Amino acid sequence: MGTHTTLWAVCRRVETLVVLQQLGGALFDTALQVVVKERSNSTDGGVNSTSTADDRQRAMSDFFMTYNLLGKLTPIVPAIILAKLSDRGWRKAPIIAPLLGYMASRLVLLLVVVLGWPIQVMWVGVSLHGFSGGFTAIWAGVMTVVSLGSTEQRRSGVMMRVELLYGLAGLLGSLVSGHLFQLYGSSLGQGTVLVGVSLLLYGLCLLHAVCLLKVSVDGSGQEQTTPLIRKHRREEEDKGEEEGEGEEGEEAAAGGGARSNRINIGLLFVGGVLYDVAVAGAMEILVSFQMKEPLNWNAEQVGYGNASGFLIFLTSFLGVMVMSRFMIDSSLIIVGMVSFASGIYFMAFVTKTYQFYLARSLMLFALIPTPTIRSMLSQQVTGSSYGIVLTSFQLSFKVASLVYTPAYTKIYQRTLDWLPGFVFLLSSFISVLATIPISIMGCRLPLKPAYRRIEAS
């Protein structure tokens, strides 16, 4: 009876949804990357049927530039709408709506593979994904559920645990994705089984979100009720807050007041956006970089390479568990930023596959900054604002992508002849630059007699 209850509780947690979603996502990422490469090398229906390797690289990078821009621009308005619905009590809305878009996007890729449609049709798929809220909405929704289900003392650890499961699911999915790509589905061609399994996983994920997912109201473990009851409880909480103004005043003084909170939020946003520019810009180019000489990876190597990226989720989680014993959150963020800066700097000079993995190994703490920044942001606002603040943070990445996605692509294309990894050197510099606002934020935090320990679960 006890075991059955425990399994049922685990099935209802948001972590289960994250694992299913990322398993499907890892399979899809490998499929898309290899399909684009194959179409660019084909003589018909390709991205750009050209004779030189540099021309194919430019065609591939142009395709991914448009694909990434559409994926980042289209979710902006829908994500804001879903965030407002979330803060009004509909906490599942930012999760369920994007899952429908994910399924539509995966279905489009399946049709591209089976029916031989031009790869540019995927721009329609990613637009459908974006108009449903995309990753911006679903990840903000997940982090909102996590924030509501944890105390401030445990929040960083819980968020990192979710990031860890996300990474491990991506690791597993990436390891098998290259092998699944080689399988044929009813003589329909390579990739049909891989994309079909991805679509099935997203279907299970949607069923979980609708039927099983449990959402707490305030971290007490109490399950979410209707928006009307939620509104009534808020009114009661507001009355309690008015009665406890003295206590709140002390908390505001400790945190520097509302003005101080706004400055802290601004510093966290600036540091987070700069770091996202460095990481996302480099990772977008890395997709094309892996496909060119001298690496020129096949489907299995692409899967293994993606798996190495997800392995960093594990090392980052372990890093938080160890270093949080004697470091504050701002120091953890700086360690992660420096880790990425060193690894991506080395990546600029990679010419062999083993060097690629060495560069990846230097990034072992690279995923610490973003979830830790989210945790610090959630501590600067009240629970009723989690959804809009975390969504705004995610949307700020999308706005920044308007500049860095085309900029990184054009810089990469113009440096192909003399140093293809130049964009990685640029990312290393921007990552170091991102440590400045985080350092200022760290100096603004009140000193404590002893650093608190972030619990693992």
Phi and psi in degrees as a GROMACS rama.xvg file:
@    title "Ramachandran Plot"
@    xaxis  label "Phi"
@    yaxis  label "Psi"
@TYPE xy
-63.9646  -42.1119  GLY-2
-64.327  -42.4736  THR-3
-60.7874  -42.7061  HIS-4
-63.6626  -41.2387  THR-5
-64.6037  -44.6328  THR-6
-62.5505  -39.0946  LEU-7
-64.6313  -40.5806  TRP-8
-64.6183  -40.1329  ALA-9
-65.0097  -41.5569  VAL-10
-62.7353  -27.0487  CYS-11
-88.9323  -4.01756  ARG-12
-81.1336  156.004  ARG-13
-68.3881  -23.288  VAL-14
-61.1067  -35.8451  GLU-15
-62.7788  -42.2909  THR-16
-63.0868  -42.6361  LEU-17
-61.0507  -42.2543  VAL-18
-63.2973  -48.0685  VAL-19
-61.6227  -42.9575  LEU-20
-64.1337  -42.3698  GLN-21
-76.9868  -29.9196  GLN-22
-58.7763  -47.3326  LEU-23
-65.0247  -37.6295  GLY-24
-66.7422  -39.6164  GLY-25
-64.9587  -40.1537  ALA-26
-63.8155  -42.8311  LEU-27
-64.8008  -42.4992  PHE-28
-59.9836  -44.6905  ASP-29
-64.7665  -43.125  THR-30
-59.8384  -47.4714  ALA-31
-62.8056  -44.0639  LEU-32
-61.4424  -44.0501  GLN-33
-74.2421  -37.4889  VAL-34
-62.7374  -41.8672  VAL-35
-62.9772  -41.4717  VAL-36
-62.4145  -45.9828  LYS-37
-64.2457  -39.1161  GLU-38
-68.681  -32.94  ARG-39
-71.4134  -24.0595  SER-40
-94.2584  -6.8318  ASN-41
-82.1186  166.576  SER-42
-96.204  -4.84974  THR-43
-146.339  135.622  ASP-44
71.4524  15.8823  GLY-45
-82.5484  177.525  GLY-46
-61.1312  -43.4952  VAL-47
-166.888  107.528  ASN-48
-78.9054  95.5603  SER-49
-125.874  169.293  THR-50
-97.8314  -20.4311  SER-51
-105.548  151.335  THR-52
-65.0394  -39.6087  ALA-53
-64.0452  -38.628  ASP-54
-65.0874  -38.9277  ASP-55
-66.8693  -36.9856  ARG-56
-63.6893  -41.468  GLN-57
-65.6847  -38.7912  ARG-58
-65.5874  -43.7825  ALA-59
-63.7652  -45.6015  MET-60
-66.2567  -34.7608  SER-61
-65.534  -40.854  ASP-62
-61.1906  -48.3658  PHE-63
-68.8912  -29.868  PHE-64
-61.6016  -49.6951  MET-65
-63.4757  -43.296  THR-66
-59.8055  -47.0361  TYR-67
-68.647  -38.4407  ASN-68
-64.0583  -44.2797  LEU-69
-61.7197  -40.6951  LEU-70
-67.4285  -20.4215  GLY-71
-101.047  -26.8403  LYS-72
-85.7613  -43.3145  LEU-73
-63.1251  -26.9474  THR-74
-79.69  -7.75752  PRO-75
-58.0709  -58.6923  ILE-76
-67.3432  -48.0408  VAL-77
-57.9101  -37.575  PRO-78
-66.1418  -37.6744  ALA-79
-64.7347  -44.3703  ILE-80
-60.7345  -44.7326  ILE-81
-66.4814  -34.3888  LEU-82
-64.6115  -40.3302  ALA-83
-66.6166  -39.236  LYS-84
-62.4486  -38.4531  LEU-85
-61.953  -46.1541  SER-86
-71.6686  -13.0457  ASP-87
-93.4172  4.65718  ARG-88
118.071  -15.056  GLY-89
-89.1567  70.7218  TRP-90
-67.2925  -23.9421  ARG-91
-83.625  -15.5902  LYS-92
-57.7402  -44.3992  ALA-93
-70.9009  -5.38403  PRO-94
-102.266  -45.5838  ILE-95
-69.7228  -45.9519  ILE-96
-59.3465  -48.1592  ALA-97
-63.0015  -32.2516  PRO-98
-62.3741  -35.3809  LEU-99
-63.0038  -39.8821  LEU-100
-67.5604  -39.2429  GLY-101
-58.1967  -45.292  TYR-102
-63.6643  -39.6153  MET-103
-63.2853  -42.4353  ALA-104
-64.2167  -43.1774  SER-105
-66.6205  -35.955  ARG-106
-64.5334  -38.7842  LEU-107
-62.6202  -43.3795  VAL-108
-63.0965  -38.8145  LEU-109
-60.4893  -41.7494  LEU-110
-67.6459  -35.2164  LEU-111
-62.7638  -42.3052  VAL-112
-71.8209  -45.4397  VAL-113
-74.7254  -43.3165  VAL-114
-94.9345  -5.55547  LEU-115
72.4666  25.8902  GLY-116
-64.7654  156.424  TRP-117
-59.4787  144.834  PRO-118
-64.5555  -21.8819  ILE-119
-63.5046  -17.0072  GLN-120
-61.3878  -22.9948  VAL-121
-64.1723  -19.9305  MET-122
-64.7573  -32.5937  TRP-123
-68.3167  -42.2516  VAL-124
-61.0115  -45.4921  GLY-125
-70.1098  -28.0661  VAL-126
-68.4689  -41.6818  SER-127
-60.122  -41.7734  LEU-128
-59.8038  -44.6633  HIS-129
-68.8475  -40.8102  GLY-130
-66.6931  -14.1768  PHE-131
-91.2189  0.757674  SER-132
113.397  -28.24  GLY-133
61.1272  -163.111  GLY-134
-63.2875  -32.5242  PHE-135
-54.8822  -49.2162  THR-136
-73.186  -44.8956  ALA-137
-68.4579  -38.0495  ILE-138
-73.8597  -37.1537  TRP-139
-63.5798  -37.8189  ALA-140
-64.5152  -42.1122  GLY-141
-62.8155  -45.8918  VAL-142
-68.0652  -29.336  MET-143
-66.5288  -44.3381  THR-144
-61.6562  -41.3484  VAL-145
-64.1413  -43.449  VAL-146
-63.424  -40.7083  SER-147
-69.2178  -25.4431  LEU-148
-96.5399  13.2186  GLY-149
-144.196  156.155  SER-150
-83.9702  164.611  THR-151
-60.3403  -35.0291  GLU-152
-66.5978  -31.7311  GLN-153
-102.192  -4.15176  ARG-154
-64.1967  -44.2562  ARG-155
-59.9777  -42.9361  SER-156
-65.6183  -40.596  GLY-157
-67.0141  -41.6585  VAL-158
-63.273  -40.2849  MET-159
-67.4213  -31.8913  MET-160
-65.6048  -40.2765  ARG-161
-64.3539  -42.6853  VAL-162
-61.6046  -37.8807  GLU-163
-63.1276  -48.28  LEU-164
-63.1633  -38.2745  LEU-165
-58.9008  -45.2148  TYR-166
-68.4927  -41.3063  GLY-167
-65.8414  -38.2354  LEU-168
-64.5223  -40.6643  ALA-169
-65.1534  -37.5941  GLY-170
-60.924  -49.4873  LEU-171
-63.2779  -45.9328  LEU-172
-62.4767  -39.6535  GLY-173
-68.7384  -37.7477  SER-174
-63.1298  -37.4948  LEU-175
-92.4576  -13.5604  VAL-176
-63.6911  -42.3242  SER-177
-62.3687  -37.3687  GLY-178
-71.5898  -40.0349  HIS-179
-65.493  -31.8679  LEU-180
-62.4952  -31.3878  PHE-181
-73.4339  -18.0859  GLN-182
-75.0518  148.426  LEU-183
-104.193  143.583  TYR-184
-112.915  103.472  GLY-185
52.9291  41.9751  SER-186
59.7406  24.3661  SER-187
-88.3238  -9.12883  LEU-188
115.943  165.752  GLY-189
-67.3095  140.648  GLN-190
100.387  -17.3598  GLY-191
-66.6917  -42.2648  THR-192
-65.8864  -43.7022  VAL-193
-60.7215  -50.5129  LEU-194
-68.2837  -35.5668  VAL-195
-62.7546  -42.0536  GLY-196
-65.5228  -39.9851  VAL-197
-59.9662  -44.553  SER-198
-62.822  -39.8386  LEU-199
-63.5766  -41.7268  LEU-200
-63.2753  -38.612  LEU-201
-69.0255  -31.334  TYR-202
-64.1311  -43.2292  GLY-203
-63.7508  -38.4175  LEU-204
-62.2087  -41.3699  CYS-205
-65.1688  -42.6736  LEU-206
-61.0741  -39.9797  LEU-207
-62.9026  -45.0256  HIS-208
-63.7954  -38.4869  ALA-209
-77.4154  -42.0186  VAL-210
-103.203  -28.6526  CYS-211
-115.142  -32.9233  LEU-212
-57.7654  128.712  LEU-213
-102.297  132.697  LYS-214
-120.848  120.84  VAL-215
-79.9953  158.999  SER-216
-87.0617  -46.7601  VAL-217
-143.159  21.9079  ASP-218
90.8881  -1.53955  GLY-219
-85.9527  -7.04708  SER-220
93.0044  -4.5192  GLY-221
-74.1225  134.392  GLN-222
-74.8859  150.461  GLU-223
-62.0133  139.398  GLN-224
-111.279  -161.638  THR-225
-74.7675  158.512  THR-226
-58.479  -32.1125  PRO-227
-65.1267  -46.869  LEU-228
-64.6569  -38.2961  ILE-229
-60.1418  -42.4157  ARG-230
-64.2021  -41.4163  LYS-231
-61.5286  -41.6951  HIS-232
-65.7461  -36.2462  ARG-233
-63.1175  -40.8347  ARG-234
-61.0827  -40.3675  GLU-235
-65.7425  -39.1295  GLU-236
-65.1104  -38.0764  GLU-237
-62.5814  -39.5101  ASP-238
-63.8725  -41.9137  LYS-239
-62.9656  -35.1867  GLY-240
-67.6859  -38.9986  GLU-241
-63.3182  -37.5502  GLU-242
-71.6575  -24.6981  GLU-243
-107.422  35.838  GLY-244
-61.6325  -34.5034  GLU-245
-61.8463  -44.2899  GLY-246
-66.4872  -40.3192  GLU-247
-65.5717  -34.7084  GLU-248
-61.4819  -39.6767  GLY-249
-63.4664  -41.2992  GLU-250
-65.277  -40.2396  GLU-251
-64.5016  -39.5005  ALA-252
-63.4808  -40.2681  ALA-253
-64.8201  -35.4832  ALA-254
-92.244  0.913873  GLY-255
90.6214  5.45354  GLY-256
82.0756  178.988  GLY-257
-63.2774  -40.5135  ALA-258
-63.2042  -41.1068  ARG-259
-63.0514  -40.1478  SER-260
-62.6192  -39.2645  ASN-261
-63.655  -40.5928  ARG-262
-65.518  -43.1279  ILE-263
-61.0159  -43.4767  ASN-264
-62.1068  -41.8803  ILE-265
-61.3566  -43.8736  GLY-266
-63.404  -41.3723  LEU-267
-65.543  -38.9816  LEU-268
-63.6953  -45.5115  PHE-269
-62.8277  -47.6594  VAL-270
-62.5609  -41.9521  GLY-271
-66.515  -40.6451  GLY-272
-67.462  -45.0066  VAL-273
-58.9755  -42.3324  LEU-274
-67.9145  -38.3348  TYR-275
-65.3569  -37.7217  ASP-276
-59.0455  -45.2853  VAL-277
-64.0517  -46.8503  ALA-278
-74.4619  -54.5546  VAL-279
-64.4386  -39.9643  ALA-280
-61.0467  -44.07  GLY-281
-67.9872  -41.5986  ALA-282
-67.7827  -32.2651  MET-283
-64.435  -40.2  GLU-284
-75.1218  -30.4079  ILE-285
-59.9789  -31.0423  LEU-286
-58.4574  -44.8647  VAL-287
-77.5891  -35.7748  SER-288
-59.6769  -36.8014  PHE-289
-67.5977  -24.6963  GLN-290
-90.4493  -8.49283  MET-291
-98.4159  162.234  LYS-292
-65.7887  143.695  GLU-293
-90.9175  -3.98185  PRO-294
-74.327  -62.2595  LEU-295
51.2577  59.9718  ASN-296
-75.099  152.085  TRP-297
-97.031  -173.513  ASN-298
-60.5208  -43.395  ALA-299
-65.7664  -41.1158  GLU-300
-67.2387  -35.2134  GLN-301
-61.5329  -44.4424  VAL-302
-61.0367  -44.7297  GLY-303
-65.1239  -39.1558  TYR-304
-63.7051  -43.0608  GLY-305
-63.8426  -36.1942  ASN-306
-62.7926  -37.884  ALA-307
-62.3311  -33.2011  SER-308
-67.9353  -39.9254  GLY-309
-73.3641  -23.8243  PHE-310
-62.2094  -25.4373  LEU-311
-64.8026  -25.1197  ILE-312
-59.7893  -40.5652  PHE-313
-67.2627  -48.194  LEU-314
-65.8861  -34.4599  THR-315
-67.2758  -40.4856  SER-316
-62.4764  -47.3241  PHE-317
-62.9646  -36.3555  LEU-318
-61.8578  -42.2573  GLY-319
-63.8105  -43.2585  VAL-320
-61.8697  -35.7529  MET-321
-84.8082  -51.4926  VAL-322
-74.4354  -22.5346  MET-323
-67.9436  -12.6983  SER-324
-68.7011  -27.9571  ARG-325
-134.575  12.2434  PHE-326
-129.728  146.001  MET-327
-83.1037  169.168  ILE-328
-58.7629  -41.0806  ASP-329
-63.3399  -34.9322  SER-330
-69.0606  -37.5042  SER-331
-61.5872  -41.0294  LEU-332
-61.8139  -43.8184  ILE-333
-64.3828  -41.1065  ILE-334
-58.2695  -44.8959  VAL-335
-64.0639  -40.1732  GLY-336
-65.3068  -41.7871  MET-337
-66.9893  -36.5264  VAL-338
-60.9254  -46.4924  SER-339
-65.3334  -42.1235  PHE-340
-58.2162  -41.3655  ALA-341
-69.8192  -40.7208  SER-342
-68.33  -42.6948  GLY-343
-73.0846  -26.0019  ILE-344
-63.8485  -45.448  TYR-345
-66.0984  -32.65  PHE-346
-61.0117  -27.3635  MET-347
-61.5724  -22.5549  ALA-348
-113.47  15.5393  PHE-349
-72.9311  131.556  VAL-350
-129.259  -10.2298  THR-351
-131.121  156.25  LYS-352
-61.3063  -40.3629  THR-353
-65.028  -31.0967  TYR-354
-67.8277  -33.7729  GLN-355
-59.0235  -46.1514  PHE-356
-69.3838  -31.0227  TYR-357
-64.4802  -42.8157  LEU-358
-62.893  -41.4783  ALA-359
-61.8235  -36.9028  ARG-360
-65.3292  -26.538  SER-361
-73.3823  -16.5535  LEU-362
-93.4501  23.9057  MET-363
-60.1541  -20.3525  LEU-364
-112.536  16.7493  PHE-365
-67.4806  -18.7122  ALA-366
-97.7421  6.90892  LEU-367
-71.1626  -42.1064  ILE-368
-58.2793  -53.0473  PRO-369
-62.8704  -49.7849  THR-370
-65.0602  -31.2536  PRO-371
-69.6421  -38.2765  THR-372
-63.4847  -41.0356  ILE-373
-59.8358  -42.0387  ARG-374
-62.3172  -43.4995  SER-375
-66.7855  -36.6254  MET-376
-62.8877  -43.0721  LEU-377
-64.2736  -23.196  SER-378
-83.483  -7.5765  GLN-379
-95.7604  -6.53311  GLN-380
-133.179  169.757  VAL-381
-82.9875  164.645  THR-382
-59.8176  -31.4258  GLY-383
-70.909  -9.66996  SER-384
-110.694  2.98872  SER-385
-54.5932  -48.9278  TYR-386
-59.5  -49.7276  GLY-387
-71.4167  -36.5303  ILE-388
-68.9484  -46.5294  VAL-389
-68.2203  -34.7888  LEU-390
-68.956  -40.5201  THR-391
-61.2752  -38.5653  SER-392
-62.2239  -44.1339  PHE-393
-67.9031  -37.1279  GLN-394
-69.1824  -29.005  LEU-395
-61.9218  -30.4112  SER-396
-64.9058  -39.4211  PHE-397
-66.7981  -40.604  LYS-398
-63.8281  -42.2341  VAL-399
-63.3443  -30.9847  ALA-400
-65.4231  -21.0056  SER-401
-59.1552  -28.8382  LEU-402
-95.6966  -51.3254  VAL-403
-76.4329  -29.6586  TYR-404
-63.3362  -54.2255  THR-405
-67.1903  -33.7739  PRO-406
-64.4597  -47.7831  ALA-407
-62.6079  -40.6994  TYR-408
-62.8805  -47.3113  THR-409
-68.8572  -37.3217  LYS-410
-63.8525  -41.8945  ILE-411
-61.6926  -44.9187  TYR-412
-64.1171  -35.8208  GLN-413
-83.1933  -11.6647  ARG-414
-110.469  9.54231  THR-415
-58.2432  -35.7315  LEU-416
-76.2654  -30.0649  ASP-417
-116.593  -32.2311  TRP-418
-159.277  87.9688  LEU-419
-58.5645  -25.0894  PRO-420
-88.9197  13.6874  GLY-421
-59.1062  -37.1074  PHE-422
-62.4953  -27.9596  VAL-423
-70.8342  -35.251  PHE-424
-63.3916  -40.0407  LEU-425
-61.736  -42.2801  LEU-426
-63.6816  -37.4832  SER-427
-60.892  -43.2534  SER-428
-64.8676  -45.6455  PHE-429
-64.5126  -36.0165  ILE-430
-63.3593  -42.1557  SER-431
-64.7896  -38.9013  VAL-432
-61.1396  -33.9135  LEU-433
-67.0618  -19.5447  ALA-434
-70.6923  -19.7018  THR-435
-65.1727  -55.364  ILE-436
-63.2437  -31.2345  PRO-437
-68.6921  -37.2566  ILE-438
-63.57  -41.6579  SER-439
-62.9824  -41.8982  ILE-440
-59.8922  -42.735  MET-441
-62.0045  -37.0708  GLY-442
-70.8551  -26.1828  CYS-443
-80.6861  -20.0059  ARG-444
-69.4063  141.815  LEU-445
-66.6382  141.249  PRO-446
-71.7082  142.926  LEU-447
-119.441  149.409  LYS-448
-61.4747  -28.371  PRO-449
-152.954  143.196  ALA-450
-75.173  138.447  TYR-451
-77.2534  152.623  ARG-452
-92.4741  130.966  ARG-453
-85.2126  120.425  ILE-454
-71.8991  151.098  GLU-455
-74.4562  -29.0011  ALA-456
